[in-house]
Amino acid sequence: MVPEDLQYAPLWPRSRAEARVAVAVVAKLTDAPARASLRRALQSVASLTDACVVILDDRSHPDVDAELAALGAMVVRRRWTDDFAAARNAVHEYTEATWLLVIDSDEVLVDPGNLAVMIMRAEREGHDGVLCRVETVGDSGPGQTLPQIRIYRRETCRWRYPVHNELVGARSVVPSTATFLASYVGTIAEKAARSLPLLLAQVEADPEEPRWAHFLAQTYHAIGDTAEMVRWSERCVELAPDVETFVHRWCDLALARFVEPGRRGEGLETILEALRRHPSHPDPWHALATIALGAWYDAATRGQTLTPVRSARYASNLAGAATVLGLPIAPRVPGAPDVDVAAPTRVEPRAPGRLRVAFIEQHGIGDGRFLESIVSGLAERFDVRHVETLSLREVGEAAAWADVVWLEWAHELTAQASRRVPLLRDKPVLCRIHGFEVFTDLPARVDWSVVDRVVFVARHKRDVLLASQPDLAPRSVVLRNGVSLDRFTVAPKKANTRHLVAVGHLSYRKGYCMLLQFFNELRRRDGRFRLSIRGDPQDARYVMALHTMIDELELDDHVELVTERVPDLNAWFADKSHILSFSLEESFHMSLGEGMAAGLKPIIHAWREAREIWPEELVFRDLDGFLRLTLDDDFEPERYRACLAERGLHEARQVDEVERLIAELLPLAP
């Protein structure tokens, strides 16, 4: 007997022979919630389809057939063989429909978007599939957002692989803005318990197929079994080191080795090998940044993992995703409107008379430090939004909201956004380059036609990039960094304590080896001097070299290496008297300026442009110059701080200059 709540007109009343688009479902229905879930799934796609075929696991409840028949579905009971591909392919035998829309019993079409139009276009132009977004959510919260072919041509496409099956035969596809929401029941551990036996069986049957090692590593990673994740990641990269589909196994393997005591160097070498093999793939670059910053644990506690990052990036632009998936994307139909899949469906209401400025920064690169004062300073005059992200979807949402977009760093996010977020072409865009980028190939990946102003923080950095990108000259501007004077104060009765300090990452670029040699000579002349070096380790070998040099020079009692974060830099500066810059090259050297704001005497190595930025009399070129400046009893804390204001090296001037740049671009605003 059909339940009372299903006594209504069927969803598919037409003859199955007339079906052009059929919905295909594989399901096991053993309880009331599962049956209700399937009904919601079918109702969500009924208006787009002409027929429905349900391949029903023979373990399902005996009353289910009547319920589904009342909806107008064809029901085929089939013995379960632990083979999802075989079950999905079975649908093909029971319908003559041209197109199949595949859906799981726990999914719903939450936004049809332009799906109907894209099906007609695919049919008209001879394409084999339509891409859609699929967002996952489970008991443990949101999962990934993936681009998937959810509508495909029945005659040309088939499924393969019993578990983690994939569609083959789609020669080209068209993108849609449709979104499916997939809800899986149970915790990640429960889901893994269901998947692991099937995956292990596949490994046993086909031990040389890398995809099974790939999915096993992925599953063990999800449940926190690092040892097994590493084991299967190693197997995957052994079987297919150059296959881009499995590049993330390199990343997981590198990060796992990096956080293991004594294996940081091996972790770094692993990701460098991944970059040698996959130089154009963004994931190894994200992992390298994580390793270089030594911030894997910080990233983990913020919920940042690389797989969702990659998935969200691909799904934010389905046209781009098709290329990533290896599918030729259909060319845009002349005269048809652009489909901006990176834009949100809703935009917040605008405050009257307020210009909107979005500052977009790649998460984990600058930690917002360089934008903090600009964002807070402009907040009085504009509606501002600072977005730190690794997702192109969030970039698209910020661009849709903004009148003007500021891209911080010419890094991978900027490169991807310039090519895959169409909205950026409709807005005034500024991009600030901090400096290290010009010595890499990152700027070459940016589509600079999207950018209206290229902002450099140093002239020599601009000159380096313009040598390879001369067309950027008319759009380039130099805007030096500025120190937040409000965050730093000169301690009362500030005196020359002969306590030197250097602040910066523990890397070769900061010149600490030369500093230790010079400091050793200084102590030979005046044994009262002490030295504190504060920095995050970036290379275990370099840190080891510094410790070795300190031991060899017998400076253990006079030199302090501080690798922990200093919560209050201003307070830490209070008993120090000199701030050192021994860098090989800098754009500005923010910590140098911050020390001056706290009344410390600057002693500055003559790196490129140092004499243009800082007082000439405080710059040295050799050991004699360093000793002269350091041993000189001249000590004027207020003068060092005042120098920043006199030279315009403070945040207020920087904010004014940024506002001027934005004003120049306002005629371009929509």
Disulfide bonds with the S-S distance in Angstrom:
none
